Amino acid sequence: MEVRKKQFAVYSRKSKFTGKGESIGNQIELCRQYISSHYGDDFAGSAYIYEDEGFSGGNLERPQFKMMMQEAKKKKFTAIVCYRLDRISRNIGDFANLIEELNELEISFISIKEQFDTSSPMGRAMMYIASVFSQLERETIAERIRDNMLELSKSGRWLGGNTPTGYKSESMTSVTIEGKVKKAYKLQLIPEEGEVIRLIFRKFLETGSLTQTETYLVQNGYRTKFGRLFSRFAIKGILANPVYMMADQEAYEYLSEKKVDLFAGPEEFDGRFGVIAYNRTLQRQGKTHEKKDMEEWIVAVGKHEGLIPGSIWVSAQRLLEQNKSKNYRKPRSNVALLSGILFCGNCGDYMRPKLSGRYNEQGEQIYSYLCAMKEKSRMKCCAMKNPNGNSLDAMVVEEIKRISEDGEEFKRQLNQSIKLLEQSGQELEAEEIRLKDQEKEIGEQIKGLVSSLGKASGTGAAEYIVNQIQELHKKKEEIGQRIRELEEVFASRELSELEFQILKQSLSSFGEAFEMADVKQKRAAIRRLVKKVLWDGETVHLYLFGSEEPPCDGCK
């Protein structure tokens, strides 16, 4: 029987809610000390290290953890050591499955804080028990916050955050029996914005189409409260938001039908006010917020004026569901090379590829490029001629090959592009570090407030604490969204091995290597050299990194 040589892996994790005393560095050092004292310095020094910075213990979706498990299956080590049990997982289901998997791989798990070792039956039993309490603590905190939200929602007040189009936030003050002044907020109607909301509902029900509603708003110059043109996504968000619905009998019947948590009786749905809904979205780290099932909503009659009668709002929801249930057609593969860098010379908007069902003599699918503003406005704001995509891409490729034939020019452009990418990358990395520090600080503030909430339960301070938590959570989510955007930028900048080879090919074989690449690799190679492509209706203008470009005029 083969005896495996003992080898250790150290896993450390730090989430946004971890205390100061449990940094990644501290966890690793404590684990090394444990290995050294029990097995010797050589084993501590040769341990594999896996670190996940800024990831929650709520699930196992962590890059370094996944890598560790992949290498565990290759029998790279015989034991995993962590500082504390919840560094691995706070979810009992995930943790139980993990332990079973490690047992099958004959890999021990050691938690030095709890002094658990799965190589013994008692260690496995105690570890399961501790994991249960870890999850219970997390669920208790979440339940406590939800209970306070339920209490506050009964009043129908606005709890903070971005106000919906059509309203602004207005403070209200009241005096308690004890003589204390309480401050709360309600939504106040902005009449001109309210008319736009009514128009959106009217046009959507007339046309039955988000696209046609968008076209009407763009053609007639309607803009959001932030000065942007309405997109289909923004229109859909408005149509689905219950804040615009009048609290009338039709609204009550629909909400009851959907089995929401209603904190008002039918007599309160008299049409005088609008509806306030809480707990509408599922917020998960690193993922887009998802709309929760209506059965999870917490709904009350608000203090604001409703804009849309219940029957109209319900009709809009039925139509949205009907459109959603239509057969979904998977989009065809994008064979265009200039997606994302081609702009209209008239209005400055993006030009997207539009594929046809036809093919040319070379067997290539025929496509053209279409100005986004031209499409949205139905040619009212822009009437740019659609260029043939196959020909346009070919011209750009030939120009790049021509530049590559000029050795010195090619080197200059390549070096300039790499230099600019490195400079911008350093700036983005600095911004990411700054945002992560802010996110960490806010997380610690929230943790402190949650602890205070338990002590203040049932007092007037609880409401104030919950409001603070809501505001901090909103700010934290905004920072998290920006961090995710930066991470996507970093991911898009990474070159695959073949893409890197294309850029590093000797100048004499650059054209040949480019032709051998697939569409994705060609597109990546072009974007490392070309900053922007401009189509003016007759001529294509190529702007390489390091070159100057004129400002683009037009309506956008």
C-alpha positions as CSV (number, residue, x, y, z in Angstrom):
1,M,0.0,0.0,0.0
2,E,1.4,3.4,-1.0
3,V,2.0,5.8,1.9
4,R,1.5,9.4,0.9
5,K,4.1,11.9,2.1
6,K,2.6,14.4,4.5
7,Q,2.1,17.9,2.9
8,F,0.0,20.8,4.2
9,A,-2.2,23.4,2.6
10,V,-3.0,26.7,4.5
11,Y,-6.3,28.4,3.6
12,S,-7.1,32.0,4.7
13,R,-10.1,34.2,4.0
14,K,-11.1,37.7,4.9
15,S,-14.5,39.0,4.2
16,K,-15.7,42.6,4.4
17,F,-17.1,41.9,7.9
18,T,-14.0,40.4,9.5
19,G,-12.4,42.1,12.6
20,K,-9.0,43.7,12.5
21,G,-7.3,40.9,14.4
22,E,-7.9,38.3,11.6
23,S,-6.1,39.7,8.7
24,I,-4.9,37.3,5.9
25,G,-1.3,37.7,7.1
26,N,-2.2,36.9,10.7
27,Q,-4.2,33.8,9.7
28,I,-1.4,32.4,7.6
29,E,1.2,33.0,10.3
30,L,-0.9,31.3,13.0
31,C,-1.4,28.3,10.8
32,R,2.3,28.1,10.1
33,Q,3.0,28.2,13.8
34,Y,0.5,25.4,14.4
35,I,2.1,23.2,11.7
36,S,5.6,24.0,13.0
37,S,4.8,23.1,16.6
38,H,3.0,19.9,15.8
39,Y,4.9,18.6,12.8
40,G,8.1,20.6,12.4
41,D,9.5,23.7,10.7
42,D,10.1,21.9,7.3
43,F,6.4,21.1,7.0
44,A,5.4,24.7,7.9
45,G,7.8,26.2,5.4
46,S,6.7,24.0,2.5
47,A,2.9,24.5,3.0
48,Y,0.9,25.6,0.0
49,I,-0.8,28.9,0.7
50,Y,-4.3,29.9,-0.6
51,E,-5.7,33.4,0.1
52,D,-9.2,34.8,-0.7
53,E,-9.3,38.5,0.1
54,G,-12.8,40.2,0.3
55,F,-15.0,37.1,0.0
56,S,-17.9,36.1,2.3
57,G,-18.1,32.7,4.0
58,G,-21.7,32.4,2.9
59,N,-20.8,30.2,-0.1
60,L,-17.8,28.5,-1.7
61,E,-17.6,30.7,-4.8
62,R,-14.1,31.9,-4.2
63,P,-11.2,31.7,-6.7
64,Q,-8.4,30.5,-4.4
65,F,-10.7,28.1,-2.6
66,K,-11.7,26.5,-5.9
67,M,-8.0,26.3,-6.9
68,M,-7.2,24.6,-3.6
69,M,-10.0,22.0,-4.2
70,Q,-8.8,21.3,-7.7
71,E,-5.3,20.6,-6.4
72,A,-6.7,18.5,-3.6
73,K,-8.2,16.2,-6.2
74,K,-4.7,15.9,-7.6
75,K,-3.5,14.7,-4.1
76,K,-1.1,17.6,-3.9
77,F,-1.4,17.7,-0.1
78,T,-2.7,15.5,2.8
79,A,-4.2,18.1,5.1
80,I,-5.8,21.6,5.0
81,V,-5.2,23.9,7.9
82,C,-7.2,27.1,8.6
83,Y,-7.3,29.6,11.5
84,R,-11.0,29.2,12.3
85,L,-13.9,27.1,11.1
86,D,-15.9,29.9,9.5
87,R,-12.9,30.9,7.3
88,I,-13.9,27.9,5.2
89,S,-17.7,28.3,5.3
90,R,-20.6,29.6,7.3
91,N,-23.1,27.4,5.5
92,I,-23.7,24.0,7.1
93,G,-24.7,22.3,3.9
94,D,-21.6,23.5,2.0
95,F,-19.4,22.6,4.9
96,A,-20.8,19.1,5.4
97,N,-20.4,18.3,1.7
98,L,-16.8,19.7,1.8
99,I,-15.9,17.4,4.7
100,E,-17.3,14.4,2.9
101,E,-15.3,15.3,-0.2
102,L,-12.1,15.6,1.8
103,N,-12.7,12.3,3.5
104,E,-13.1,10.6,0.2
105,L,-9.8,12.2,-0.9
106,E,-8.2,11.1,2.4
107,I,-7.4,14.7,3.2
108,S,-7.6,15.9,6.9
109,F,-9.1,19.2,7.9
110,I,-7.7,21.1,10.9
111,S,-9.1,24.2,12.5
112,I,-6.6,25.6,15.0
113,K,-9.0,28.0,16.8
114,E,-11.5,25.2,17.7
115,Q,-8.8,22.6,17.8
116,F,-10.7,20.3,15.5
117,D,-9.1,17.6,13.4
118,T,-11.2,15.5,11.0
119,S,-8.8,12.6,11.2
120,S,-10.7,11.6,14.4
121,P,-14.5,10.8,14.6
122,M,-14.9,13.1,17.6
123,G,-13.2,16.0,15.7
124,R,-15.7,15.5,12.8
125,A,-18.7,15.5,15.1
126,M,-17.6,18.6,17.0
127,M,-16.8,20.5,13.7
128,Y,-20.4,19.9,12.5
129,I,-21.8,21.2,15.7
130,A,-19.6,24.4,15.6
131,S,-20.6,24.9,11.9
132,V,-24.3,24.8,12.9
133,F,-23.8,27.6,15.5
134,S,-21.8,29.6,13.0
135,Q,-24.7,29.5,10.5
136,L,-27.2,30.1,13.2
137,E,-25.5,33.3,14.3
138,R,-25.5,34.7,10.7
139,E,-29.2,33.8,10.2
140,T,-30.1,35.4,13.6
141,I,-28.5,38.7,12.6
142,A,-30.4,38.6,9.2
143,E,-33.7,37.8,10.9
144,R,-33.2,40.6,13.4
145,I,-32.7,43.2,10.6
146,R,-35.8,41.8,8.8
147,D,-37.9,42.1,11.9
148,N,-36.9,45.8,12.3
149,M,-37.6,46.3,8.6
150,L,-41.1,44.8,9.1
151,E,-41.8,47.2,12.0
152,L,-40.7,50.2,10.0
153,S,-42.5,49.2,6.9
154,K,-45.9,49.3,8.7
155,S,-45.6,53.1,8.7
156,G,-45.2,53.3,4.9
157,R,-42.3,55.6,5.2
158,W,-39.4,55.9,2.7
159,L,-36.4,54.3,4.2
160,G,-33.8,55.9,2.1
161,G,-31.8,55.2,-1.1
162,N,-32.1,56.6,-4.6
163,T,-35.5,58.1,-5.0
164,P,-37.5,56.8,-8.0
165,T,-38.1,59.0,-11.0
166,G,-41.2,61.2,-10.3
167,Y,-40.4,61.8,-6.6
168,K,-38.0,63.4,-4.2
169,S,-37.4,62.6,-0.6
170,E,-39.0,64.9,2.0
171,S,-38.3,64.8,5.8
172,M,-41.1,64.6,8.3
173,T,-40.8,65.3,12.1
174,S,-43.1,64.1,14.9
175,V,-43.0,64.2,18.7
176,T,-43.4,61.0,20.7
177,I,-45.3,60.6,24.0
178,E,-41.9,61.0,25.8
179,G,-41.4,64.4,24.1
180,K,-38.7,63.2,21.7
181,V,-38.5,64.5,18.2
182,K,-38.5,61.8,15.6
183,K,-37.4,62.3,12.0
184,A,-38.6,60.2,9.1
185,Y,-38.9,60.6,5.3
186,K,-41.7,60.3,2.7
187,L,-41.8,60.6,-1.1
188,Q,-42.9,63.9,-2.5
189,L,-44.3,64.1,-6.1
190,I,-42.4,66.1,-8.7
191,P,-45.3,67.0,-11.1
192,E,-43.3,67.3,-14.4
193,E,-41.5,63.9,-13.8
194,G,-44.8,62.4,-12.7
195,E,-46.3,63.3,-16.1
196,V,-43.4,61.4,-17.8
197,I,-44.1,58.3,-15.7
198,R,-47.8,58.4,-16.8
199,L,-46.7,58.8,-20.4
200,I,-44.5,55.7,-20.2
201,F,-47.3,53.6,-18.8
202,R,-49.7,54.9,-21.5
203,K,-47.3,54.3,-24.4
204,F,-46.4,50.8,-23.2
205,L,-50.0,49.7,-23.0
206,E,-50.7,51.3,-26.4
207,T,-47.8,49.6,-28.2
208,G,-47.3,46.6,-26.0
209,S,-43.6,47.0,-26.7
210,L,-40.6,48.3,-24.6
211,T,-38.7,49.0,-27.9
212,Q,-41.5,51.1,-29.3
213,T,-41.9,52.9,-26.0
214,E,-38.2,53.6,-26.0
215,T,-38.3,54.9,-29.6
216,Y,-41.2,57.3,-28.8
217,L,-39.3,58.8,-25.8
218,V,-36.0,59.2,-27.7
219,Q,-37.7,60.7,-30.8
220,N,-39.5,63.3,-28.6
221,G,-36.5,64.2,-26.5
222,Y,-37.6,62.8,-23.1
223,R,-34.8,62.2,-20.6
224,T,-34.4,60.7,-17.2
225,K,-33.9,62.8,-14.0
226,F,-30.1,62.4,-14.6
227,G,-30.3,63.8,-18.2
228,R,-29.9,60.5,-20.0
229,L,-32.1,59.1,-22.8
230,F,-34.5,56.4,-21.6
231,S,-33.3,52.9,-22.3
232,R,-35.5,49.8,-22.4
233,F,-33.9,48.6,-19.2
234,A,-34.9,51.9,-17.4
235,I,-38.4,51.8,-18.9
236,K,-38.9,48.2,-17.7
237,G,-37.7,49.2,-14.2
238,I,-40.2,52.0,-14.0
239,L,-43.1,49.8,-15.3
240,A,-42.3,47.1,-12.7
241,N,-41.9,49.4,-9.7
242,P,-45.0,49.3,-7.4
243,V,-44.2,52.7,-5.9
244,Y,-46.2,54.3,-8.8
245,M,-49.3,52.2,-8.1
246,M,-52.3,53.8,-6.3
247,A,-53.3,51.9,-3.2
248,D,-56.8,51.2,-4.5
249,Q,-59.0,48.1,-4.5
250,E,-57.5,46.7,-7.7
251,A,-54.1,47.0,-6.2
252,Y,-55.2,45.2,-3.0
253,E,-56.7,42.3,-4.9
254,Y,-53.6,41.9,-7.1
255,L,-51.2,42.0,-4.1
256,S,-53.4,39.6,-2.2
257,E,-53.4,37.3,-5.2
258,K,-49.6,37.4,-5.3
259,K,-49.5,36.6,-1.5
260,V,-47.2,39.5,-0.5
261,D,-46.8,40.4,3.2
262,L,-49.5,43.2,3.4
263,F,-49.4,45.6,6.3
264,A,-52.7,47.2,5.6
265,G,-56.3,46.2,5.4
266,P,-58.6,46.6,2.4
267,E,-60.1,49.7,4.0
268,E,-56.7,51.5,3.7
269,F,-56.6,50.9,0.0
270,D,-58.8,53.8,-0.8
271,G,-56.8,55.4,-3.6
272,R,-55.5,58.3,-1.6
273,F,-51.9,57.2,-1.4
274,G,-49.4,55.1,-3.3
275,V,-47.8,51.7,-2.4
276,I,-44.4,51.2,-0.7
277,A,-42.7,47.8,-1.2
278,Y,-39.7,46.6,0.7
279,N,-37.4,43.5,0.4
280,R,-37.9,43.4,-3.4
281,T,-34.4,42.5,-4.5
282,L,-31.9,39.7,-3.7
283,Q,-28.5,41.2,-3.1
284,R,-25.5,38.9,-3.4
285,Q,-21.8,39.8,-3.4
286,G,-20.3,39.8,-6.9
287,K,-23.6,39.3,-8.7
288,T,-26.3,41.5,-10.2
289,H,-29.3,42.1,-7.9
290,E,-32.2,39.9,-8.7
291,K,-35.8,40.6,-8.2
292,K,-37.4,38.5,-5.5
293,D,-40.7,36.6,-5.8
294,M,-43.6,38.8,-4.8
295,E,-44.3,36.4,-1.9
296,E,-41.2,37.8,-0.2
297,W,-42.2,41.4,-0.6
298,I,-43.2,43.5,2.4
299,V,-45.9,46.0,1.2
300,A,-47.6,48.9,3.0
301,V,-49.6,51.9,2.0
302,G,-47.2,54.8,1.7
303,K,-47.4,58.5,2.5
304,H,-46.9,59.6,-1.1
305,E,-49.3,60.3,-4.0
306,G,-49.7,57.3,-6.3
307,L,-49.5,58.0,-10.0
308,I,-51.0,55.0,-11.8
309,P,-54.4,53.4,-11.0
310,G,-54.1,49.8,-9.7
311,S,-55.9,48.4,-12.8
312,I,-53.4,50.2,-15.2
313,W,-50.4,49.1,-13.2
314,V,-51.6,45.5,-13.0
315,S,-52.3,45.5,-16.8
316,A,-48.7,46.6,-17.4
317,Q,-47.4,43.7,-15.2
318,R,-49.6,41.2,-17.1
319,L,-48.2,42.5,-20.4
320,L,-44.6,42.4,-19.1
321,E,-45.1,38.7,-18.1
322,Q,-46.7,38.0,-21.5
323,N,-43.7,39.5,-23.3
324,K,-41.3,37.6,-21.1
325,S,-43.0,34.2,-21.8
326,K,-42.7,34.6,-25.6
327,N,-40.3,32.2,-27.3
328,Y,-36.7,33.3,-26.6
329,R,-34.4,33.3,-29.6
330,K,-30.8,32.8,-28.9
331,P,-28.7,35.5,-30.5
332,R,-26.5,34.5,-33.4
333,S,-22.8,34.4,-32.9
334,N,-21.1,37.8,-33.4
335,V,-18.5,37.5,-36.2
336,A,-17.8,41.3,-36.3
337,L,-14.3,42.5,-35.4
338,L,-15.1,46.1,-34.5
339,S,-17.8,45.6,-31.8
340,G,-17.3,48.2,-29.0
341,I,-14.7,50.4,-30.8
342,L,-16.7,51.5,-33.9
343,F,-18.4,54.9,-33.5
344,C,-20.8,57.0,-35.7
345,G,-19.1,60.1,-37.1
346,N,-22.4,61.9,-37.1
347,C,-23.7,61.5,-33.6
348,G,-20.9,59.8,-31.8
349,D,-22.9,56.8,-30.6
350,Y,-21.7,53.2,-30.8
351,M,-22.3,51.3,-34.0
352,R,-23.4,47.7,-33.4
353,P,-23.2,44.7,-35.8
354,K,-26.5,43.6,-37.5
355,L,-26.3,40.1,-38.9
356,S,-28.3,39.0,-41.9
357,G,-29.3,35.5,-42.9
358,R,-27.3,35.7,-46.1
359,Y,-23.7,34.5,-46.9
360,N,-21.2,35.8,-49.5
361,E,-19.2,33.7,-52.0
362,Q,-16.5,33.0,-49.4
363,G,-19.1,31.4,-47.1
364,E,-19.0,34.4,-44.6
365,Q,-22.1,35.6,-43.0
366,I,-23.0,39.1,-44.3
367,Y,-23.5,41.8,-41.7
368,S,-23.6,45.6,-41.5
369,Y,-23.0,48.1,-38.7
370,L,-25.9,50.1,-37.4
371,C,-25.7,53.3,-35.3
372,A,-27.4,52.8,-31.9
373,M,-28.9,56.3,-32.0
374,K,-30.3,55.8,-35.5
375,E,-31.9,52.6,-34.3
376,K,-33.4,54.1,-31.1
377,S,-34.7,57.3,-32.7
378,R,-35.9,55.6,-35.9
379,M,-33.6,57.9,-37.9
380,K,-34.9,61.1,-36.2
381,C,-31.7,62.0,-34.4
382,C,-29.3,60.3,-36.7
383,A,-29.5,58.9,-40.3
384,M,-26.0,57.5,-40.7
385,K,-25.5,55.2,-43.7
386,N,-25.0,51.6,-42.6
387,P,-21.6,50.3,-43.8
388,N,-21.0,46.8,-45.0
389,G,-19.5,45.1,-42.0
390,N,-17.5,42.5,-43.9
391,S,-15.8,45.2,-46.1
392,L,-15.3,47.6,-43.2
393,D,-13.6,44.9,-41.0
394,A,-11.4,43.8,-44.0
395,M,-10.2,47.4,-44.6
396,V,-9.2,47.8,-40.9
397,V,-7.4,44.5,-40.9
398,E,-5.5,45.4,-44.1
399,E,-4.5,48.8,-42.5
400,I,-3.1,47.0,-39.5
401,K,-1.1,44.6,-41.7
402,R,0.2,47.6,-43.6
403,I,1.4,49.2,-40.4
404,S,3.0,45.9,-39.3
405,E,5.1,45.9,-42.5
406,D,6.6,49.2,-41.4
407,G,8.8,47.8,-38.6
408,E,9.6,51.0,-36.8
409,E,6.1,52.3,-36.9
410,F,4.7,49.0,-35.7
411,K,7.1,48.9,-32.8
412,R,6.2,52.5,-31.8
413,Q,2.5,51.8,-31.9
414,L,2.8,48.5,-30.0
415,N,5.1,50.0,-27.3
416,Q,2.8,53.0,-27.0
417,S,-0.3,50.9,-26.6
418,I,1.4,48.7,-24.0
419,K,2.6,51.7,-22.1
420,L,-0.8,53.3,-22.1
421,L,-2.5,50.1,-21.0
422,E,0.0,49.7,-18.1
423,Q,-0.5,53.4,-17.0
424,S,-4.3,53.0,-17.1
425,G,-4.0,49.7,-15.3
426,Q,-2.0,51.2,-12.5
427,E,-4.6,54.0,-12.1
428,L,-7.4,51.4,-12.1
429,E,-5.6,49.2,-9.5
430,A,-5.1,52.2,-7.3
431,E,-8.8,53.0,-7.5
432,E,-9.7,49.4,-6.7
433,I,-7.5,49.4,-3.6
434,R,-9.0,52.6,-2.4
435,L,-12.6,51.4,-2.9
436,K,-11.9,48.1,-1.2
437,D,-10.5,50.0,1.8
438,Q,-13.7,52.0,1.9
439,E,-15.9,48.9,1.5
440,K,-14.0,47.2,4.4
441,E,-14.5,50.3,6.6
442,I,-18.2,50.4,5.9
443,G,-18.5,46.7,6.5
444,E,-17.0,47.1,10.0
445,Q,-19.3,50.0,10.7
446,I,-22.3,47.9,9.7
447,K,-21.1,45.0,11.9
448,G,-20.8,47.4,14.9
449,L,-24.3,48.8,14.2
450,V,-25.8,45.3,14.0
451,S,-24.3,44.5,17.4
452,S,-25.8,47.7,18.8
453,L,-29.2,46.8,17.3
454,G,-29.5,43.8,19.5
455,K,-29.0,45.9,22.6
456,A,-31.3,48.6,21.4
457,S,-34.2,46.3,20.4
458,G,-37.5,47.8,21.5
459,T,-36.2,51.3,22.1
460,G,-36.4,54.4,20.0
461,A,-32.7,54.1,19.1
462,A,-33.4,50.9,17.1
463,E,-35.1,52.8,14.3
464,Y,-32.2,55.2,14.0
465,I,-29.7,52.3,13.9
466,V,-31.7,50.5,11.2
467,N,-31.8,53.7,9.1
468,Q,-28.0,54.0,9.5
469,I,-27.5,50.4,8.4
470,Q,-29.7,51.0,5.3
471,E,-27.7,54.0,4.3
472,L,-24.4,52.3,4.8
473,H,-25.6,49.2,3.0
474,K,-26.6,51.3,0.0
475,K,-23.3,53.1,-0.1
476,K,-21.5,49.7,0.2
477,E,-23.4,48.2,-2.6
478,E,-22.5,51.2,-4.9
479,I,-18.9,50.8,-4.0
480,G,-19.2,47.0,-4.6
481,Q,-20.7,47.6,-8.0
482,R,-17.8,49.9,-9.0
483,I,-15.3,47.2,-7.8
484,R,-17.1,44.6,-9.9
485,E,-16.9,46.9,-12.9
486,L,-13.2,47.3,-12.4
487,E,-12.7,43.6,-12.1
488,E,-14.5,43.1,-15.4
489,V,-12.2,45.7,-17.0
490,F,-9.1,43.8,-15.6
491,A,-10.5,40.5,-17.0
492,S,-11.1,42.0,-20.4
493,R,-7.5,43.3,-20.5
494,E,-6.0,39.9,-19.9
495,L,-4.5,38.3,-23.0
496,S,-4.8,34.6,-23.7
497,E,-1.5,32.8,-24.6
498,L,-2.3,32.8,-28.3
499,E,-3.5,36.5,-28.3
500,F,-0.2,37.4,-26.6
501,Q,1.7,35.5,-29.2
502,I,-0.1,37.4,-32.0
503,L,1.1,40.7,-30.6
504,K,4.6,39.4,-30.0
505,Q,5.0,37.8,-33.4
506,S,7.9,39.0,-35.4
507,L,6.9,41.7,-37.8
508,S,7.4,39.5,-40.9
509,S,4.9,36.9,-39.7
510,F,2.4,39.1,-38.0
511,G,-0.1,39.0,-40.9
512,E,0.1,35.3,-41.2
513,A,-0.4,34.7,-37.5
514,F,-3.4,37.1,-37.5
515,E,-5.1,35.1,-40.3
516,M,-4.7,31.9,-38.3
517,A,-6.4,33.3,-35.3
518,D,-10.2,32.9,-34.6
519,V,-12.7,35.8,-34.4
520,K,-12.2,36.3,-30.6
521,Q,-8.5,36.4,-30.9
522,K,-8.5,38.7,-33.9
523,R,-10.8,41.1,-32.0
524,A,-8.6,41.1,-29.0
525,A,-5.5,41.7,-31.1
526,I,-7.2,44.7,-32.9
527,R,-8.2,46.2,-29.5
528,R,-4.6,46.2,-28.3
529,L,-3.6,48.4,-31.2
530,V,-6.7,50.3,-32.1
531,K,-8.3,52.8,-29.7
532,K,-11.2,53.9,-31.9
533,V,-12.7,53.5,-35.3
534,L,-14.9,56.2,-36.8
535,W,-17.3,55.8,-39.7
536,D,-18.3,59.1,-41.4
537,G,-20.6,57.6,-44.1
538,E,-17.9,57.3,-46.7
539,T,-14.5,56.8,-45.0
540,V,-13.3,54.8,-42.1
541,H,-10.9,56.6,-39.7
542,L,-8.6,54.5,-37.6
543,Y,-7.2,55.9,-34.3
544,L,-4.3,53.9,-32.8
545,F,-3.2,54.2,-29.2
546,G,-0.9,57.2,-29.0
547,S,-2.6,59.1,-31.8
548,E,-4.7,62.1,-31.5
549,E,-8.4,62.2,-32.4
550,P,-10.7,65.1,-33.0
551,P,-13.8,65.7,-30.8
552,C,-17.0,64.2,-32.2
553,D,-20.0,66.6,-32.6
554,G,-23.6,65.5,-32.9
555,C,-26.6,64.8,-30.9
556,K,-26.1,62.1,-28.2
